[in-house]
Amino acid sequence: MAAKKRLKTPAKKKSSATSRVRWTSGNDREMKAMIKAQTPARAIAKQLDRTEAAVRQRIHKLGLSLRSSKKKARR
């Protein structure tokens, strides 16, 4: 018997949970204000509709920190 040839079907576009959304200057401003108010990364991510990892990466890329810049007084 002759082997049947498989017909190629067009590839279906997969819906990915990791669709990339560009950061805007408005997102950056909003995030900076939340960092200044000492908002946790998880809350920032929820507000901006992004993952916590994406928020942390962006904070690092912008040279910011979630930690308080206030120095603790020595006793």
C-alpha positions in Angstrom: 0.0 0.0 0.0 1.1 3.5 -0.7 1.7 5.8 2.3 -0.8 8.6 2.6 0.5 12.1 2.4 -0.4 14.3 5.2 -2.0 17.6 4.2 -0.6 20.5 6.0 -3.2 22.6 7.7 -2.5 26.2 8.5 -1.1 26.7 11.9 -3.5 28.1 14.4 -2.6 31.2 16.2 -2.2 30.3 19.9 -3.5 32.6 22.5 -0.7 33.1 24.9 -0.9 34.1 28.5 2.4 35.9 28.1 1.3 38.5 25.6 3.8 41.3 25.9 2.4 44.8 26.6 4.8 47.8 26.2 5.4 50.0 29.1 4.3 53.6 28.6 5.6 56.7 30.3 2.2 56.9 32.0 2.8 53.4 33.5 6.2 54.4 34.7 4.8 57.6 36.4 2.0 55.6 38.1 4.5 53.0 39.2 6.9 55.6 40.6 4.1 57.2 42.6 3.2 53.9 44.1 6.8 53.1 44.9 7.1 56.5 46.7 4.0 55.6 48.7 5.7 52.3 49.6 3.2 50.1 47.8 4.3 46.4 47.6 5.2 45.0 44.2 2.2 42.6 44.2 -0.2 45.6 44.6 1.6 47.6 41.9 1.3 44.6 39.6 -2.4 44.2 40.3 -3.0 47.9 39.7 -1.1 48.0 36.4 -2.5 44.6 35.3 0.9 43.1 35.0 2.8 40.3 36.7 4.8 40.9 39.8 8.0 39.7 37.9 7.3 42.3 35.1 7.0 45.1 37.7 10.2 44.1 39.5 12.1 43.9 36.2 10.9 47.3 35.2 11.8 48.8 38.5 15.3 47.4 38.2 15.6 48.6 34.6 14.6 52.1 35.7 17.2 52.0 38.5 14.6 52.3 41.2 14.1 50.3 44.4 11.2 49.1 46.4 13.2 49.5 49.6 12.8 52.5 51.7 15.5 55.1 51.1 15.2 56.3 54.7 18.2 55.3 56.7 17.6 53.6 60.0 18.9 55.6 63.0 21.7 54.0 64.9 21.2 53.5 68.6 
